[in-house]
Amino acid sequence: MASIWRDFLGALVDALRHRDQQVLRDERRRALEKLADQKIDADRRRPRPER
């Protein structure tokens, strides 16, 4: 009986951990997209040197 509870709690912890990891991946992706957008905007505002 104890092994059933141990397996259940292990699966529950794994499920919560995977959800937390997904949240972190999404947050990192959004941060990278924001950084890329800021870099693109900064490059567009910078005047181009004349040749």
DSSP file (Angstrom, degrees, kcal/mol; ACC not computed):
  #  RESIDUE AA STRUCTURE BP1 BP2  ACC     N-H-->O    O-->H-N    N-H-->O    O-->H-N    TCO  KAPPA ALPHA  PHI   PSI    X-CA   Y-CA   Z-CA
    1    1 A M     >        0   0    0      0, 0.0     4,-1.6     0, 0.0     3,-0.3   0.000 360.0 360.0 360.0 -38.3    0.0    0.0    0.0
    2    2 A A  H  >  +     0   0    0      1,-0.2     4,-2.6     2,-0.2     5,-0.2   0.863 360.0  57.0 -64.1 -34.9    2.8    2.4    0.8
    3    3 A S  H  > S+     0   0    0      1,-0.2     4,-2.5     2,-0.2    -1,-0.2   0.842 103.2  54.5 -67.6 -30.6    4.3    1.9   -2.6
    4    4 A I  H  > S+     0   0    0     -3,-0.3     4,-2.4     2,-0.2    -1,-0.2   0.934 111.4  43.9 -65.5 -45.6    1.1    3.0   -4.2
    5    5 A W  H  X S+     0   0    0     -4,-1.6     4,-3.0     2,-0.2     5,-0.3   0.894 113.0  52.1 -66.1 -39.8    1.1    6.3   -2.2
    6    6 A R  H  X S+     0   0    0     -4,-2.6     4,-2.4     1,-0.2    -2,-0.2   0.931 112.3  45.4 -62.1 -44.9    4.8    6.7   -2.9
    7    7 A D  H  X S+     0   0    0     -4,-2.5     4,-2.4     2,-0.2    -2,-0.2   0.894 113.4  50.5 -64.5 -40.1    4.2    6.3   -6.7
    8    8 A F  H  X S+     0   0    0     -4,-2.4     4,-2.4     2,-0.2    -2,-0.2   0.942 112.9  44.9 -63.2 -48.6    1.2    8.6   -6.5
    9    9 A L  H  X S+     0   0    0     -4,-3.0     4,-2.6     1,-0.2    -2,-0.2   0.883 112.4  52.5 -65.5 -37.4    3.1   11.4   -4.7
   10   10 A G  H  X S+     0   0    0     -4,-2.4     4,-2.4    -5,-0.3    -1,-0.2   0.919 110.7  47.1 -62.8 -42.9    6.1   10.9   -7.0
   11   11 A A  H  X S+     0   0    0     -4,-2.4     4,-2.4     2,-0.2    -2,-0.2   0.886 111.7  51.5 -65.6 -38.3    3.8   11.3  -10.1
   12   12 A L  H  X S+     0   0    0     -4,-2.4     4,-2.2     2,-0.2    -2,-0.2   0.927 111.1  46.7 -63.8 -45.7    2.2   14.4   -8.5
   13   13 A V  H  X S+     0   0    0     -4,-2.6     4,-2.7     1,-0.2    -2,-0.2   0.918 112.5  50.6 -62.9 -43.6    5.6   16.0   -7.8
   14   14 A D  H  X S+     0   0    0     -4,-2.4     4,-2.6     1,-0.2    -2,-0.2   0.904 109.4  51.1 -61.0 -41.3    6.7   15.3  -11.4
   15   15 A A  H  X S+     0   0    0     -4,-2.4     4,-1.8     1,-0.2    -1,-0.2   0.916 112.9  45.0 -63.6 -42.9    3.5   16.8  -12.8
   16   16 A L  H  X S+     0   0    0     -4,-2.2     4,-2.4     2,-0.2    -2,-0.2   0.896 112.6  51.5 -67.7 -39.1    4.0   20.0  -10.8
   17   17 A R  H  X S+     0   0    0     -4,-2.7     4,-2.5     1,-0.2    -2,-0.2   0.911 109.0  50.3 -65.0 -42.1    7.7   20.1  -11.7
   18   18 A H  H  X S+     0   0    0     -4,-2.6     4,-2.2     2,-0.2    -1,-0.2   0.893 110.6  49.8 -63.6 -38.9    6.9   19.8  -15.4
   19   19 A R  H  X S+     0   0    0     -4,-1.8     4,-2.2     2,-0.2    -1,-0.2   0.921 111.2  48.9 -65.6 -42.5    4.4   22.5  -15.3
   20   20 A D  H  X S+     0   0    0     -4,-2.4     4,-2.3     1,-0.2    -2,-0.2   0.896 110.8  50.8 -63.1 -39.5    6.8   24.8  -13.5
   21   21 A Q  H  X S+     0   0    0     -4,-2.5     4,-2.5     2,-0.2    -1,-0.2   0.880 108.6  51.7 -66.1 -36.8    9.5   24.0  -16.1
   22   22 A Q  H  X S+     0   0    0     -4,-2.2     4,-2.5     2,-0.2    -1,-0.2   0.905 108.8  50.9 -64.9 -40.9    7.0   24.8  -18.9
   23   23 A V  H  X S+     0   0    0     -4,-2.2     4,-2.3     1,-0.2    -2,-0.2   0.917 111.2  48.3 -61.8 -43.1    6.3   28.2  -17.2
   24   24 A L  H  X S+     0   0    0     -4,-2.3     4,-2.6     2,-0.2    -2,-0.2   0.901 110.8  50.5 -65.0 -40.5   10.0   28.9  -17.0
   25   25 A R  H  X S+     0   0    0     -4,-2.5     4,-2.4     2,-0.2    -2,-0.2   0.916 111.5  48.5 -62.5 -42.5   10.5   28.0  -20.6
   26   26 A D  H  X S+     0   0    0     -4,-2.5     4,-2.4     2,-0.2    -2,-0.2   0.905 111.4  49.7 -64.0 -40.8    7.7   30.3  -21.7
   27   27 A E  H  X S+     0   0    0     -4,-2.3     4,-2.3     2,-0.2    -2,-0.2   0.912 111.4  48.6 -65.3 -42.6    9.1   33.1  -19.6
   28   28 A R  H  X S+     0   0    0     -4,-2.6     4,-2.5     2,-0.2    -2,-0.2   0.913 110.8  51.1 -62.6 -41.9   12.6   32.7  -21.1
   29   29 A R  H  X S+     0   0    0     -4,-2.4     4,-2.4     1,-0.2    -2,-0.2   0.922 111.1  47.5 -62.2 -44.5   11.1   32.6  -24.6
   30   30 A R  H  X S+     0   0    0     -4,-2.4     4,-2.4     1,-0.2    -1,-0.2   0.894 111.4  51.3 -63.9 -39.2    9.2   35.8  -23.9
   31   31 A A  H  X S+     0   0    0     -4,-2.3     4,-2.5     2,-0.2    -2,-0.2   0.909 111.0  47.8 -64.7 -41.6   12.3   37.5  -22.5
   32   32 A L  H  X S+     0   0    0     -4,-2.5     4,-2.6     2,-0.2    -2,-0.2   0.901 111.6  50.1 -66.2 -39.7   14.4   36.5  -25.5
   33   33 A E  H  X S+     0   0    0     -4,-2.4     4,-2.4     2,-0.2    -2,-0.2   0.908 111.8  48.3 -63.7 -40.6   11.7   37.8  -27.9
   34   34 A K  H  X S+     0   0    0     -4,-2.4     4,-2.4     2,-0.2    -2,-0.2   0.920 112.1  48.9 -65.6 -43.3   11.5   41.1  -26.0
   35   35 A L  H  X S+     0   0    0     -4,-2.5     4,-2.4     2,-0.2    -2,-0.2   0.910 111.6  49.6 -62.4 -42.4   15.3   41.4  -26.0
   36   36 A A  H  X S+     0   0    0     -4,-2.6     4,-2.5     2,-0.2    -2,-0.2   0.917 111.0  49.5 -63.2 -43.3   15.4   40.7  -29.8
   37   37 A D  H  X S+     0   0    0     -4,-2.4     4,-2.5     1,-0.2    -2,-0.2   0.902 111.2  49.4 -62.5 -40.8   12.7   43.3  -30.4
   38   38 A Q  H  X S+     0   0    0     -4,-2.4     4,-2.5     2,-0.2    -1,-0.2   0.907 111.5  49.0 -64.4 -41.1   14.6   45.9  -28.4
   39   39 A K  H  X S+     0   0    0     -4,-2.4     4,-2.3     2,-0.2    -2,-0.2   0.912 111.5  49.0 -65.6 -42.2   17.8   45.2  -30.3
   40   40 A I  H  X S+     0   0    0     -4,-2.5     4,-2.0     2,-0.2    -2,-0.2   0.927 112.4  48.4 -62.7 -44.8   16.0   45.4  -33.6
   41   41 A D  H  X S+     0   0    0     -4,-2.5     4,-1.8     1,-0.2    -2,-0.2   0.906 111.2  50.2 -62.5 -41.6   14.4   48.7  -32.6
   42   42 A A  H  X S+     0   0    0     -4,-2.5     4,-1.4     1,-0.2    -1,-0.2   0.897 110.7  49.8 -64.2 -39.8   17.7   50.1  -31.4
   43   43 A D  H  < S+     0   0    0     -4,-2.3    -1,-0.2     1,-0.2    -2,-0.2   0.865 109.8  51.1 -66.9 -34.9   19.4   49.1  -34.6
   44   44 A R  H  < S+     0   0    0     -4,-2.0    -1,-0.2     1,-0.2    -2,-0.2   0.849 110.1  49.2 -70.1 -33.5   16.7   50.8  -36.6
   45   45 A R  H  < S+     0   0    0     -4,-1.8    -1,-0.2    -5,-0.2    -2,-0.2   0.757  89.8  95.5 -77.6 -24.2   17.0   54.1  -34.6
   46   46 A R  S  < S-     0   0    0     -4,-1.4     2,-0.1    -5,-0.2    -4,-0.0  -0.497  84.5-116.5 -70.2 129.1   20.8   54.2  -35.1
   47   47 A P        -     0   0    0      0, 0.0    -1,-0.1     0, 0.0    -2,-0.1  -0.399  26.9-120.3 -67.6 142.3   21.7   56.4  -38.0
   48   48 A R        -     0   0    0     -4,-0.1     2,-0.1    -2,-0.1    -4,-0.0  -0.627  26.6-114.6 -81.9 137.1   23.5   54.6  -40.8
   49   49 A P        -     0   0    0      0, 0.0     2,-0.3     0, 0.0    -1,-0.1  -0.473  31.1-119.2 -70.5 143.0   27.0   55.8  -41.7
   50   50 A E              0   0    0     -2,-0.1     0, 0.0     1,-0.1     0, 0.0  -0.598 360.0 360.0 -84.0 144.2   27.2   57.3  -45.2
   51   51 A R              0   0    0     -2,-0.3    -1,-0.1     0, 0.0     0, 0.0   0.425 360.0 360.0-100.5 360.0   29.5   55.7  -47.7
